[in-house]
Amino acid sequence: MANPENILKANAARTPRKRRENARKAGVASGIAKRERKTIRECMQAALDAVLKGKDGQTMTAREAMVAKQVQRAIKEGDVSSYRAILDTVGEGAAQKLEINAGVTVTPDFGEMTAEQIAQFVAKK
């Protein structure tokens, strides 16, 4: 990332017309990048909604197949990362938002805390 001071110094040396031209170029490039991201997002949505047919003749979307595989890995292989991903997705993960009396929302990362630290955190509530 560029140092903001360098940008300010460089822009101070440019004419207003040159600054406008550069701003226009940046805006055009930003629009192109935004459209590319939208296209990729739409392609991913289409791929996730694609209907797949299993060996047993059962059909499901790619999204459903991904969920099934994640659950299978969590159960059969005991994959902890799959387990955490499932719980986080359904809103039951360790990193839940807690509302404090002052109206501030805190999202603690219990995965990095010891049992004693968690107990101390909960006791403060």
C-alpha positions as CSV (number, residue, x, y, z in Angstrom):
1,M,0.0,0.0,0.0
2,A,1.3,3.4,-0.9
3,N,2.2,5.9,1.8
4,P,-0.5,8.6,2.0
5,E,2.1,11.3,2.4
6,N,3.7,10.3,-0.9
7,I,0.4,10.5,-2.7
8,L,-0.4,13.9,-1.2
9,K,3.1,15.2,-2.3
10,A,2.7,13.7,-5.8
11,N,-0.9,15.2,-6.2
12,A,0.3,18.6,-5.0
13,A,2.8,18.7,-7.9
14,R,0.0,17.8,-10.4
15,T,-2.3,20.3,-12.1
16,P,-6.0,20.1,-11.3
17,R,-6.6,18.9,-14.8
18,K,-4.2,16.0,-14.4
19,R,-5.7,15.1,-11.0
20,R,-9.2,15.0,-12.6
21,E,-7.9,12.7,-15.4
22,N,-6.3,10.4,-12.9
23,A,-9.4,10.3,-10.7
24,R,-11.5,9.5,-13.8
25,K,-9.1,6.6,-14.7
26,A,-9.4,5.3,-11.2
27,G,-13.2,5.5,-11.3
28,V,-13.3,3.6,-14.6
29,A,-10.9,0.9,-13.3
30,S,-13.0,0.6,-10.1
31,G,-16.2,0.1,-12.2
32,I,-14.5,-2.6,-14.3
33,A,-13.3,-4.4,-11.2
34,K,-16.7,-4.2,-9.6
35,R,-18.4,-5.7,-12.6
36,E,-15.8,-8.5,-12.7
37,R,-16.5,-9.3,-9.0
38,K,-20.2,-9.3,-9.8
39,T,-19.8,-11.7,-12.7
40,I,-17.7,-14.1,-10.5
41,R,-20.3,-13.9,-7.7
42,E,-23.1,-14.8,-10.2
43,C,-21.1,-17.7,-11.6
44,M,-20.4,-19.0,-8.1
45,Q,-24.2,-18.7,-7.3
46,A,-25.0,-20.6,-10.5
47,A,-22.5,-23.3,-9.7
48,L,-23.8,-23.7,-6.1
49,D,-27.4,-24.0,-7.5
50,A,-26.5,-26.6,-10.1
51,V,-28.3,-29.9,-9.6
52,L,-26.0,-32.9,-9.2
53,K,-26.9,-36.6,-9.5
54,G,-25.2,-39.1,-7.2
55,K,-24.2,-42.7,-7.9
56,D,-27.4,-43.8,-6.2
57,G,-29.6,-41.6,-8.5
58,Q,-30.3,-39.1,-5.7
59,T,-30.2,-35.5,-6.9
60,M,-29.2,-32.4,-4.8
61,T,-27.7,-29.0,-5.5
62,A,-24.0,-28.4,-5.2
63,R,-24.7,-26.3,-2.1
64,E,-26.5,-29.2,-0.4
65,A,-23.7,-31.6,-1.4
66,M,-21.2,-29.3,0.2
67,V,-23.2,-29.2,3.5
68,A,-23.6,-33.0,3.4
69,K,-19.9,-33.5,2.9
70,Q,-19.1,-31.0,5.7
71,V,-21.4,-32.9,8.1
72,Q,-20.0,-36.2,7.0
73,R,-16.4,-35.1,7.7
74,A,-17.4,-33.8,11.1
75,I,-19.1,-37.0,12.1
76,K,-17.1,-39.8,10.4
77,E,-13.6,-38.3,10.5
78,G,-14.0,-36.2,13.6
79,D,-12.8,-33.2,11.7
80,V,-12.9,-30.3,14.2
81,S,-12.7,-27.6,11.6
82,S,-15.8,-29.0,9.9
83,Y,-17.6,-29.1,13.2
84,R,-16.7,-25.5,13.9
85,A,-17.7,-24.4,10.4
86,I,-21.1,-26.1,10.8
87,L,-21.7,-24.5,14.2
88,D,-20.6,-21.1,13.1
89,T,-22.9,-21.3,10.0
90,V,-26.0,-22.1,12.1
91,G,-25.1,-19.5,14.7
92,E,-24.1,-21.8,17.5
93,G,-20.3,-21.4,17.2
94,A,-17.9,-20.4,20.0
95,A,-17.6,-16.8,18.6
96,Q,-21.1,-15.7,19.6
97,K,-21.9,-12.0,20.1
98,L,-22.6,-11.1,23.7
99,E,-24.6,-8.1,24.6
100,I,-23.1,-6.1,27.6
101,N,-25.2,-3.8,29.8
102,A,-23.5,-0.7,28.3
103,G,-24.9,-1.6,24.9
104,V,-21.5,-2.5,23.5
105,T,-21.4,-5.7,21.4
106,V,-18.3,-7.9,22.0
107,T,-17.3,-11.0,20.0
108,P,-14.9,-12.9,22.1
109,D,-12.8,-15.7,20.5
110,F,-13.2,-18.5,23.0
111,G,-11.1,-20.8,20.8
112,E,-8.0,-18.8,21.9
113,M,-9.0,-18.7,25.6
114,T,-8.3,-21.2,28.3
115,A,-11.2,-22.7,30.3
116,E,-10.2,-20.4,33.3
117,Q,-10.3,-17.3,31.1
118,I,-13.7,-18.2,29.7
119,A,-15.0,-18.7,33.3
120,Q,-13.6,-15.3,34.3
121,F,-15.2,-13.7,31.3
122,V,-18.6,-15.3,32.0
123,A,-18.4,-14.4,35.7
124,K,-18.0,-10.7,34.8
125,K,-21.4,-10.9,33.2
